């Protein structure tokens, strides 16, 4: 239960939509609240499930390395993904929860405090506390996406999770602040607006993935997600139910595909096909005897294809994956987060489907490793339990919490007008 909840309007749509803008693909998913009325569930109950009613995929164009490079191309990709999802769902959507490019976000911790004059802590105090020193904590060219309270301190009592109702002189809080470039947010909002959609909220990808694949004990005891995406590998650590640290490495599944294309002098599409069909991290004694047919770059005549040992392909894939995992290990070693969050690692994302990656990660990182996939969703078959769907599933879970009034939304770039009105209310009343 969050400490700062939103009121739930009397009338709310039970239809949610998520837009996962990745380096290789754009996925739009539409879901409905599937209330568990048989067990006494009410509409908007956090125990409600989500039924996926529509999913649309499209090749991602117009965005590269976390930056928009062609607004029209990105708009076309989004429109096609949304249209496909709407056709499957047989319903139209008006707004979407959107992830931000992984490489564009950053986070840090700050501490804020207010004086209570021996009054009992209430929602007003929490709002004031969460607005203190926020504007000076980030650069002027960045906008806050999430402000998440990690723990409160009342006078000399540390580690308080919910201070409401408690009486004291001074209340302070440790905040985890996640931000993104203002220019990126404005352009994404404009692009999505040109698709006749509103942004219901922006969410950082690893936070979304955590909502989709982590179990309660992992969130509480400490865990780190390594999301092996197409353009980036994102790292997110959770402890005592909170997101405490995020990081990003500018290498992912596309890096492996590019290595294959360069190393074998084959087109990117063929390289992706080879990775999907034959990609493995488990070497075998027969790899050098088994041959793979490779199409040469620039050749239209398939008879010009040549054969290579399967071991050559595996060596290329293993080399890049080893590098990515070693960089993940470096990120963990220099992280300011409590080391306990790195005792358990959960791999997700498209590249986590490579055979043998769990064993390799466990060996290189020296940690307990499991593979993570979305849970708690129904409908649309196996597509919604694939690791490639983790971020999209998390965006929908975020929307469900928002719908139920249990979402921790301190600031959200997609709701800037609401935040401006809240700032005005703060100035008028304090």
Secondary structure by P-SEA (a helix, b strand, c coil): cccbbbbbccccccbbbbbbbcccbbbbbbbccccccccccccccccbbbbbcbbbbbccccccccccccaaaaaaaaaaaaaaaaaaaccccccccccccccccccbbbbbbbbcccccccaaaaaaaaaccccccccccccccccccccccccccccccccccccccbbbbbbbbbbccaaaaaaaaaaaaaacccccccccaaaaaaaccccaaaaaaccccccccccbbbbbbbccccccbbbbbcccaaaaaaaaaaaacccaaaaaaaaaaccccccccccccbbbbbbccccccccccccccaaaaaaaaaaaaaaaaaaaaaaaaacccccccccbbbbbcccccccaaaaaaaaaaccbbbbbbbccccccccccccccaaaaaaaaaaaaaaaaccccccccccaaaaaaaaaaaaaacc
